[in-house]
Amino acid sequence: MTAHLTGLDEGQDRHGVAARHPAAHGGSAPWADKLWAAVRAADEYTAVDVVTDALDDGLEPESVLLDVIGTVQHKVGLEWAANRMSVADEHAATAINDRVIAVLPARRPANSRGRVTVACVDQEWHALPARLVSETLRLRGWHVDYLGAQVPTAHLISHIHRTGPDAVCLSGSLPTRLPGAHSAITAVQAAGTPVMAGGPAFGADGRYARLLGADAWAPDARAAADRLAAGPLSRPSPAHQASDDLPHLRDQEYTLVAKSSTRLVRDTFRSLEEHFPAMRDYSDEQREHTAEDIAHIVAFLTAALYVDADDVFVGFLVWTAEVLTARGVPARSLLPCLDLLQEQLHDFPRACRLLEAGRGALTPRP
């Protein structure tokens, strides 16, 4: 297992880096093709020209934002996963898309609909989905405070007390951020402010947003704007306090596995070296990448324990297998890692269930 899954932290698109693939609108497709060509060539100046020309041609700013820029960013993630873009190329493309958003008109609304804070959960680096939501809300007349990536919950609460928003839109792309998202949702609601959650971390149907007590969920930027336009989210009552102890967490598996994650990664790596002598000839870079891949597996296992959902872990493994295959590494290389983790976690029934489900998803059937 030597293919580096850097994209998980710096541009992955397991479910679409733009939160969801925006629906293509008739007039936007040619402009998206032109922007893709400019982004792929790392040509920021042409990318700005494409967006400017699309606006001059009469394409609505919201369509430029979501159906041109958002569509191109979605493709960036797909191309990285298919090994047709390097991590460096993906970073350059994402930076260009982030910068061309500034070309969109920024007008102060005559009559603001209200004030909304948009933030990524703590440790969530994927900021572009949250920015797409922010800019969509601005275009629709909201006063938006966009706080960007990895906002510590304490800082978010301080901002809420200072600005008094009507709602907080909380963005998360990776399920590994769900425990932190739960803490943020609970804290924001305790401050009397409703929370709308969005992004792939919360599930394609919003199931984890509901599980963690969010007041609303939106699959994409348009849906978020439509929901807020439909009427204010109900403010939590002063006595409201979302539970931070889901019933399945009482077995302490999540807590114990999370606390031992560093040891699990270290011991699994060492056991792999013992079982597969060829690893001893790995370069330092290969060894580092393998350790990081194991760390991703443990992180997703831990997140799956938090929400008690096989899909979180199995979905990650299936996606990882596809990425490894695209990079010439057989998907079966993941199985020894799962076996070694199960040996170490044999006293944890839910963890073993997740590992068995993952093994079943990766094992070819007759």
C-alpha positions as CSV (number, residue, x, y, z in Angstrom):
1,M,0.0,0.0,0.0
2,T,2.1,2.8,-1.3
3,A,-0.2,5.2,-3.1
4,H,-0.3,8.4,-1.1
5,L,-3.9,9.6,-0.3
6,T,-2.8,13.2,0.1
7,G,-6.0,14.3,-1.5
8,L,-8.0,13.4,1.6
9,D,-6.5,16.4,3.3
10,E,-5.8,18.7,0.5
11,G,-8.4,18.4,-2.3
12,Q,-10.1,15.0,-2.2
13,D,-13.4,14.7,-4.0
14,R,-14.8,11.4,-2.7
15,H,-18.3,12.9,-2.8
16,G,-17.5,16.1,-4.8
17,V,-15.3,18.8,-3.5
18,A,-18.0,21.4,-4.2
19,A,-20.4,19.8,-1.7
20,R,-22.5,18.4,-4.5
21,H,-22.1,18.5,-8.3
22,P,-24.2,21.5,-9.3
23,A,-26.9,20.7,-11.8
24,A,-25.7,21.8,-15.3
25,H,-27.7,24.6,-16.8
26,G,-28.0,25.0,-20.6
27,G,-25.9,28.1,-21.1
28,S,-23.2,27.3,-18.5
29,A,-21.6,24.1,-20.1
30,P,-19.5,25.9,-22.8
31,W,-18.2,28.3,-20.2
32,A,-17.4,25.4,-17.8
33,D,-15.4,23.8,-20.6
34,K,-13.4,27.0,-21.2
35,L,-12.7,27.5,-17.6
36,W,-11.6,23.8,-17.2
37,A,-9.1,24.3,-20.1
38,A,-7.7,27.4,-18.4
39,V,-7.6,25.7,-15.0
40,R,-5.9,22.6,-16.4
41,A,-3.3,24.9,-18.0
42,A,-2.8,26.7,-14.7
43,D,-3.6,29.9,-16.6
44,E,-5.2,32.3,-14.0
45,Y,-5.5,35.2,-16.4
46,T,-7.5,33.2,-19.0
47,A,-9.6,31.8,-16.2
48,V,-10.5,35.4,-15.1
49,D,-11.3,36.3,-18.7
50,V,-13.6,33.3,-19.0
51,V,-15.6,34.3,-15.9
52,T,-15.7,37.9,-17.0
53,D,-16.8,37.0,-20.5
54,A,-19.5,34.7,-19.2
55,L,-20.9,37.5,-17.0
56,D,-20.7,40.0,-20.0
57,D,-22.5,37.4,-22.1
58,G,-25.5,37.5,-19.7
59,L,-25.0,34.4,-17.6
60,E,-26.4,35.0,-14.2
61,P,-23.7,35.4,-11.5
62,E,-25.1,32.5,-9.5
63,S,-24.9,30.2,-12.5
64,V,-21.3,31.3,-13.1
65,L,-20.5,30.6,-9.5
66,L,-22.2,27.1,-9.2
67,D,-22.6,25.8,-12.7
68,V,-19.2,27.0,-14.1
69,I,-16.8,27.4,-11.2
70,G,-18.4,24.7,-9.0
71,T,-18.6,22.3,-11.9
72,V,-15.0,22.7,-12.8
73,Q,-13.9,22.2,-9.2
74,H,-15.9,19.0,-9.1
75,K,-14.0,17.8,-12.1
76,V,-10.7,18.7,-10.5
77,G,-11.5,16.3,-7.7
78,L,-12.5,13.5,-10.1
79,E,-9.4,14.0,-12.1
80,W,-7.2,13.8,-9.0
81,A,-8.9,10.6,-7.9
82,A,-8.4,9.1,-11.4
83,N,-4.7,9.9,-11.2
84,R,-4.9,12.3,-14.1
85,M,-3.9,15.3,-11.9
86,S,-1.1,15.5,-9.4
87,V,-1.6,16.9,-5.9
88,A,0.3,20.0,-7.0
89,D,-1.9,20.4,-10.1
90,E,-5.0,20.0,-7.9
91,H,-3.8,22.7,-5.5
92,A,-3.1,25.1,-8.4
93,A,-6.5,24.4,-9.9
94,T,-8.3,24.9,-6.6
95,A,-6.4,28.2,-6.0
96,I,-7.4,29.5,-9.4
97,N,-11.1,28.6,-8.8
98,D,-11.0,30.3,-5.4
99,R,-9.5,33.5,-6.9
100,V,-11.9,33.8,-9.9
101,I,-14.8,33.9,-7.5
102,A,-13.6,37.4,-6.7
103,V,-14.6,38.4,-10.2
104,L,-18.3,38.0,-9.3
105,P,-20.1,41.3,-8.6
106,A,-20.2,42.3,-4.9
107,R,-23.1,44.6,-4.2
108,R,-24.4,45.7,-0.8
109,P,-28.0,44.6,-0.7
110,A,-30.5,47.5,-0.4
111,N,-32.5,45.5,2.2
112,S,-30.6,42.6,3.7
113,R,-32.5,39.4,4.3
114,G,-30.6,38.9,7.5
115,R,-27.2,37.8,8.7
116,V,-25.7,34.4,8.4
117,T,-22.4,33.0,9.5
118,V,-20.7,30.4,7.3
119,A,-17.8,28.3,8.6
120,C,-16.0,25.0,8.2
121,V,-15.9,22.8,11.2
122,D,-12.7,22.6,13.2
123,Q,-9.9,20.8,11.3
124,E,-11.8,20.9,8.0
125,W,-9.5,22.3,5.4
126,H,-11.9,22.1,2.4
127,A,-13.1,25.7,2.3
128,L,-14.3,26.1,-1.2
129,P,-17.7,24.4,-0.6
130,A,-18.4,26.8,2.3
131,R,-17.3,29.7,0.1
132,L,-19.7,28.7,-2.6
133,V,-22.5,28.8,0.0
134,S,-21.3,32.2,1.2
135,E,-21.2,33.8,-2.2
136,T,-24.6,32.3,-3.2
137,L,-26.2,33.8,-0.1
138,R,-24.5,37.2,-0.8
139,L,-25.9,37.2,-4.3
140,R,-29.3,36.5,-2.8
141,G,-29.2,39.5,-0.5
142,W,-27.9,38.1,2.8
143,H,-25.3,39.7,5.0
144,V,-22.7,36.9,5.3
145,D,-19.8,36.5,7.6
146,Y,-17.6,33.9,6.0
147,L,-15.1,32.5,8.5
148,G,-13.3,30.1,6.2
149,A,-11.6,26.8,6.9
150,Q,-11.0,24.9,10.2
151,V,-12.8,27.3,12.6
152,P,-12.2,26.3,16.3
153,T,-15.6,26.0,18.0
154,A,-14.6,28.5,20.7
155,H,-13.8,31.1,18.1
156,L,-17.1,30.4,16.3
157,I,-19.0,30.9,19.5
158,S,-17.2,34.2,20.3
159,H,-18.1,35.4,16.8
160,I,-21.8,34.5,17.3
161,H,-22.0,36.4,20.6
162,R,-20.4,39.4,18.9
163,T,-22.5,39.5,15.7
164,G,-25.8,37.7,16.6
165,P,-26.5,35.9,13.3
166,D,-29.9,34.5,12.3
167,A,-28.3,31.2,11.5
168,V,-24.9,29.4,11.2
169,C,-24.1,27.3,8.1
170,L,-21.6,24.7,9.1
171,S,-19.6,22.9,6.3
172,G,-17.8,19.6,6.5
173,S,-16.4,17.5,3.7
174,L,-14.8,14.6,5.5
175,P,-16.7,12.3,7.9
176,T,-13.6,12.3,10.1
177,R,-14.8,15.8,11.2
178,L,-18.1,14.6,12.5
179,P,-17.2,14.5,16.2
180,G,-16.0,18.1,15.9
181,A,-19.1,19.0,14.0
182,H,-21.2,17.6,16.8
183,S,-19.4,19.7,19.3
184,A,-19.9,22.8,17.2
185,I,-23.6,22.1,16.6
186,T,-24.2,21.7,20.3
187,A,-22.3,24.8,21.3
188,V,-23.9,27.0,18.6
189,Q,-27.4,25.8,19.7
190,A,-26.5,26.4,23.3
191,A,-25.8,30.0,22.3
192,G,-29.4,30.2,21.0
193,T,-28.5,30.1,17.3
194,P,-29.9,27.5,14.8
195,V,-27.5,25.5,12.7
196,M,-27.8,24.4,9.1
197,A,-25.3,21.6,8.2
198,G,-24.0,20.8,4.7
199,G,-21.3,19.0,2.9
200,P,-20.4,15.3,2.2
201,A,-19.4,14.6,5.8
202,F,-23.1,14.7,6.8
203,G,-24.1,12.0,4.3
204,A,-25.7,12.3,0.8
205,D,-29.1,12.5,2.4
206,G,-28.2,14.5,5.5
207,R,-28.5,11.5,7.9
208,Y,-25.6,12.5,10.0
209,A,-26.7,16.1,10.2
210,R,-30.0,14.8,11.7
211,L,-28.2,12.3,14.0
212,L,-26.0,15.1,15.4
213,G,-29.0,17.4,16.0
214,A,-28.6,20.1,13.3
215,D,-31.7,22.2,12.8
216,A,-31.5,21.9,9.0
217,W,-29.5,20.3,6.3
218,A,-28.8,21.3,2.7
219,P,-27.2,19.2,0.0
220,D,-25.7,22.1,-1.9
221,A,-25.5,25.9,-2.0
222,R,-28.7,26.5,-3.9
223,A,-30.7,24.3,-1.5
224,A,-29.1,26.1,1.5
225,A,-30.1,29.5,0.0
226,D,-33.6,28.2,-0.8
227,R,-34.1,26.9,2.7
228,L,-33.1,30.1,4.3
229,A,-35.3,32.1,1.9
230,A,-38.3,29.9,2.8
231,G,-38.3,31.2,6.4
232,P,-36.1,31.5,9.4
233,L,-34.8,28.5,11.1
234,S,-36.4,27.9,14.5
235,R,-34.1,29.2,17.3
236,P,-33.2,26.7,20.0
237,S,-35.0,27.4,23.2
238,P,-32.8,28.6,26.1
239,A,-33.2,25.2,27.7
240,H,-32.2,23.4,24.6
241,Q,-28.9,21.4,24.7
242,A,-28.1,18.9,22.1
243,S,-26.7,15.7,23.6
244,D,-23.0,15.1,23.1
245,D,-23.5,11.5,24.2
246,L,-25.2,9.4,21.5
247,P,-26.6,6.1,23.0
248,H,-24.1,3.9,21.1
249,L,-21.2,5.8,22.5
250,R,-21.9,4.4,26.0
251,D,-19.8,1.3,25.2
252,Q,-16.7,3.6,25.1
253,E,-15.4,2.0,21.9
254,Y,-15.2,5.4,20.1
255,T,-13.3,7.0,23.0
256,L,-10.9,4.1,23.5
257,V,-10.1,3.7,19.8
258,A,-9.7,7.4,19.3
259,K,-7.3,7.7,22.3
260,S,-5.2,4.7,21.0
261,S,-5.2,5.8,17.3
262,T,-1.5,6.7,17.3
263,R,-0.5,3.4,18.8
264,L,-2.8,1.5,16.3
265,V,-1.1,3.2,13.4
266,R,2.4,2.5,14.8
267,D,1.7,-1.1,15.6
268,T,0.0,-1.8,12.4
269,F,2.9,-0.4,10.4
270,R,5.4,-2.5,12.3
271,S,3.3,-5.6,11.9
272,L,3.1,-5.0,8.1
273,E,6.9,-4.8,8.0
274,E,7.2,-8.1,9.8
275,H,4.6,-9.8,7.6
276,F,5.9,-8.3,4.3
277,P,9.7,-8.1,4.3
278,A,9.6,-6.1,1.0
279,M,8.5,-3.1,3.0
280,R,11.9,-2.9,4.6
281,D,13.3,-1.8,1.2
282,Y,10.8,1.0,0.9
283,S,12.2,4.5,0.5
284,D,11.6,7.0,3.3
285,E,8.9,8.6,1.2
286,Q,7.1,5.3,0.6
287,R,7.2,4.5,4.3
288,E,5.8,7.9,5.2
289,H,3.0,7.5,2.6
290,T,2.1,4.0,3.9
291,A,1.9,5.3,7.5
292,E,-0.3,8.1,6.4
293,D,-2.6,5.7,4.5
294,I,-2.9,3.6,7.7
295,A,-3.7,6.7,9.7
296,H,-6.5,7.6,7.3
297,I,-8.0,4.1,7.7
298,V,-7.9,4.4,11.5
299,A,-9.4,7.9,11.3
300,F,-12.4,6.7,9.2
301,L,-12.8,3.7,11.5
302,T,-13.0,6.1,14.4
303,A,-15.5,8.4,12.7
304,A,-17.7,5.4,11.8
305,L,-17.7,4.3,15.5
306,Y,-18.8,7.8,16.5
307,V,-21.9,7.7,14.3
308,D,-22.2,3.9,14.4
309,A,-22.4,3.7,10.6
310,D,-20.8,1.0,8.4
311,D,-21.3,3.3,5.3
312,V,-18.8,5.8,6.6
313,F,-16.0,3.2,6.8
314,V,-17.0,1.0,3.9
315,G,-17.5,4.0,1.6
316,F,-14.0,5.3,2.4
317,L,-12.4,1.9,1.8
318,V,-14.2,1.4,-1.6
319,W,-13.2,4.9,-2.7
320,T,-9.6,4.3,-1.5
321,A,-9.5,1.0,-3.4
322,E,-10.5,2.9,-6.6
323,V,-7.8,5.5,-6.0
324,L,-5.2,2.8,-5.3
325,T,-6.2,0.9,-8.5
326,A,-5.9,4.1,-10.5
327,R,-2.3,4.4,-9.2
328,G,-1.4,0.8,-10.0
329,V,-1.7,-0.5,-6.5
330,P,-4.0,-3.5,-6.1
331,A,-7.0,-2.9,-3.8
332,R,-6.3,-6.2,-2.0
333,S,-3.3,-4.5,-0.4
334,L,-5.7,-2.9,2.0
335,L,-6.8,-6.3,3.5
336,P,-3.7,-7.1,5.6
337,C,-4.1,-3.7,7.3
338,L,-7.7,-4.5,8.2
339,D,-6.7,-7.9,9.5
340,L,-4.0,-6.4,11.7
341,L,-6.3,-3.8,13.0
342,Q,-8.9,-6.5,13.9
343,E,-6.3,-8.4,15.8
344,Q,-5.6,-5.4,17.9
345,L,-9.3,-4.5,18.3
346,H,-10.7,-8.0,18.9
347,D,-12.3,-6.9,22.2
348,F,-14.3,-4.1,20.4
349,P,-17.5,-5.6,18.8
350,R,-18.5,-2.6,16.8
351,A,-15.0,-2.0,15.5
352,C,-14.8,-5.6,14.5
353,R,-18.2,-5.3,12.7
354,L,-16.9,-2.3,10.8
355,L,-13.7,-4.1,9.8
356,E,-15.6,-7.2,8.7
357,A,-17.9,-5.0,6.6
358,G,-14.9,-3.3,5.0
359,R,-13.2,-6.6,4.3
360,G,-16.4,-7.9,2.7
361,A,-16.6,-4.8,0.4
362,L,-13.0,-5.3,-0.7
363,T,-13.1,-9.1,-1.2
364,P,-14.0,-10.1,-4.8
365,R,-17.1,-12.3,-4.9
366,P,-17.3,-15.5,-7.1
